[in-house]
Protein backbone atom coordinates (compact mmCIF):
# COMPACT_ATOMS: atom_id res chain seq x y z
CA UNK A 1 0.00 0.00 0.00
CA UNK A 2 1.40 3.40 -0.96
CA UNK A 3 1.56 6.48 1.22
CA UNK A 4 -1.17 9.05 0.89
CA UNK A 5 -0.20 11.88 -1.49
CA UNK A 6 -0.03 14.45 1.32
CA UNK A 7 2.35 12.29 3.37
CA UNK A 8 4.55 11.72 0.33
CA UNK A 9 4.59 15.43 -0.50
CA UNK A 10 5.43 16.30 3.12
CA UNK A 11 8.27 13.77 3.17
CA UNK A 12 9.60 15.10 -0.14
CA UNK A 13 9.48 18.67 1.16
CA UNK A 14 11.33 17.63 4.34
CA UNK A 15 13.97 15.82 2.28
CA UNK A 16 14.38 18.87 0.03
CA UNK A 17 14.68 21.12 3.09
CA UNK A 18 17.30 18.80 4.60
CA UNK A 19 19.25 18.79 1.32
CA UNK A 20 19.10 22.59 1.09
CA UNK A 21 20.24 22.92 4.70
CA UNK A 22 23.19 20.59 4.07
CA UNK A 23 24.12 22.53 0.92
CA UNK A 24 24.07 25.79 2.90
CA UNK A 25 26.15 24.18 5.66
CA UNK A 26 28.68 22.98 3.08
CA UNK A 27 28.83 26.40 1.44
CA UNK A 28 29.76 27.85 4.84
CA UNK A 29 32.32 25.06 5.35
CA UNK A 30 33.94 26.00 2.02
CA UNK A 31 34.03 29.70 2.96
CA UNK A 32 35.51 29.00 6.39
CA UNK A 33 37.99 26.26 5.44
CA UNK A 34 39.26 27.99 2.31
CA UNK A 35 38.90 31.62 3.42
CA UNK A 36 36.75 32.39 0.39
CA UNK A 37 35.71 36.00 -0.10
CA UNK A 38 32.37 34.93 -1.58
CA UNK A 39 29.63 34.80 1.09
CA UNK A 40 28.22 31.30 1.59
CA UNK A 41 24.72 32.48 0.71
CA UNK A 42 25.95 33.53 -2.73
CA UNK A 43 27.39 30.11 -3.65
CA UNK A 44 25.00 28.40 -6.06
CA UNK A 45 24.84 24.67 -5.23
CA UNK A 46 25.10 23.88 -8.96
CA UNK A 47 28.21 26.00 -9.59
CA UNK A 48 31.16 23.77 -10.56
CA UNK A 49 33.75 23.55 -7.81
CA UNK A 50 36.66 23.53 -10.27
CA UNK A 51 37.53 25.67 -13.28
CA UNK A 52 35.30 28.62 -14.08
CA UNK A 53 33.02 27.83 -11.13
CA UNK A 54 34.51 28.39 -7.68
CA UNK A 55 37.98 27.88 -9.14
CA UNK A 56 39.13 25.37 -6.54
CA UNK A 57 42.21 23.22 -7.00
CA UNK A 58 43.24 19.83 -5.64
CA UNK A 59 44.76 21.34 -2.47
CA UNK A 60 41.47 23.11 -1.73
CA UNK A 61 39.59 19.84 -2.15
CA UNK A 62 42.01 18.09 0.22
CA UNK A 63 41.26 20.73 2.85
CA UNK A 64 37.52 20.31 2.30
CA UNK A 65 37.84 16.51 2.47
CA UNK A 66 39.58 16.81 5.84
CA UNK A 67 36.82 19.08 7.17
CA UNK A 68 34.13 16.73 5.84
CA UNK A 69 35.75 13.70 7.48
CA UNK A 70 35.93 15.48 10.85
CA UNK A 71 32.44 16.95 10.67
CA UNK A 72 30.48 14.07 9.12
CA UNK A 73 32.42 11.01 10.29
CA UNK A 74 33.56 9.36 7.07
CA UNK A 75 36.56 9.55 4.79
CA UNK A 76 36.54 11.03 1.30
CA UNK A 77 39.23 9.01 -0.42
CA UNK A 78 41.55 10.42 -3.06
CA UNK A 79 41.45 7.11 -4.95
CA UNK A 80 37.63 6.96 -5.20
CA UNK A 81 36.77 6.52 -8.87
CA UNK A 82 33.64 8.65 -8.34
CA UNK A 83 35.48 11.76 -7.10
CA UNK A 84 34.84 13.67 -10.30
CA UNK A 85 31.10 13.20 -9.80
CA UNK A 86 31.22 13.68 -6.01
CA UNK A 87 33.06 17.01 -6.32
CA UNK A 88 31.19 18.29 -9.37
CA UNK A 89 29.35 20.91 -7.28
CA UNK A 90 27.98 21.49 -3.78
CA UNK A 91 24.77 19.61 -4.57
CA UNK A 92 26.61 16.45 -5.64
CA UNK A 93 28.91 16.65 -2.60
CA UNK A 94 25.91 17.18 -0.29
CA UNK A 95 24.14 14.15 -1.77
CA UNK A 96 27.25 12.02 -1.22
CA UNK A 97 27.61 13.23 2.37
CA UNK A 98 23.92 12.62 3.08
CA UNK A 99 24.32 9.03 1.91
CA UNK A 100 27.57 8.31 3.79
CA UNK A 101 27.58 10.44 6.94
CA UNK A 102 27.81 8.85 10.38
CA UNK A 103 27.46 12.10 12.37
C-alpha positions in Angstrom: 0.0 0.0 0.0 1.4 3.4 -1.0 1.6 6.5 1.2 -1.2 9.0 0.9 -0.2 11.9 -1.5 0.0 14.5 1.3 2.4 12.3 3.4 4.5 11.7 0.3 4.6 15.4 -0.5 5.4 16.3 3.1 8.3 13.8 3.2 9.6 15.1 -0.1 9.5 18.7 1.2 11.3 17.6 4.3 14.0 15.8 2.3 14.4 18.9 0.0 14.7 21.1 3.1 17.3 18.8 4.6 19.2 18.8 1.3 19.1 22.6 1.1 20.2 22.9 4.7 23.2 20.6 4.1 24.1 22.5 0.9 24.1 25.8 2.9 26.2 24.2 5.7 28.7 23.0 3.1 28.8 26.4 1.4 29.8 27.8 4.8 32.3 25.1 5.4 33.9 26.0 2.0 34.0 29.7 3.0 35.5 29.0 6.4 38.0 26.3 5.4 39.3 28.0 2.3 38.9 31.6 3.4 36.8 32.4 0.4 35.7 36.0 -0.1 32.4 34.9 -1.6 29.6 34.8 1.1 28.2 31.3 1.6 24.7 32.5 0.7 26.0 33.5 -2.7 27.4 30.1 -3.6 25.0 28.4 -6.1 24.8 24.7 -5.2 25.1 23.9 -9.0 28.2 26.0 -9.6 31.2 23.8 -10.6 33.8 23.5 -7.8 36.7 23.5 -10.3 37.5 25.7 -13.3 35.3 28.6 -14.1 33.0 27.8 -11.1 34.5 28.4 -7.7 38.0 27.9 -9.1 39.1 25.4 -6.5 42.2 23.2 -7.0 43.2 19.8 -5.6 44.8 21.3 -2.5 41.5 23.1 -1.7 39.6 19.8 -2.1 42.0 18.1 0.2 41.3 20.7 2.9 37.5 20.3 2.3 37.8 16.5 2.5 39.6 16.8 5.8 36.8 19.1 7.2 34.1 16.7 5.8 35.8 13.7 7.5 35.9 15.5 10.8 32.4 16.9 10.7 30.5 14.1 9.1 32.4 11.0 10.3 33.6 9.4 7.1 36.6 9.6 4.8 36.5 11.0 1.3 39.2 9.0 -0.4 41.5 10.4 -3.1 41.4 7.1 -5.0 37.6 7.0 -5.2 36.8 6.5 -8.9 33.6 8.6 -8.3 35.5 11.8 -7.1 34.8 13.7 -10.3 31.1 13.2 -9.8 31.2 13.7 -6.0 33.1 17.0 -6.3 31.2 18.3 -9.4 29.4 20.9 -7.3 28.0 21.5 -3.8 24.8 19.6 -4.6 26.6 16.4 -5.6 28.9 16.6 -2.6 25.9 17.2 -0.3 24.1 14.2 -1.8 27.3 12.0 -1.2 27.6 13.2 2.4 23.9 12.6 3.1 24.3 9.0 1.9 27.6 8.3 3.8 27.6 10.4 6.9 27.8 8.9 10.4 27.5 12.1 12.4 
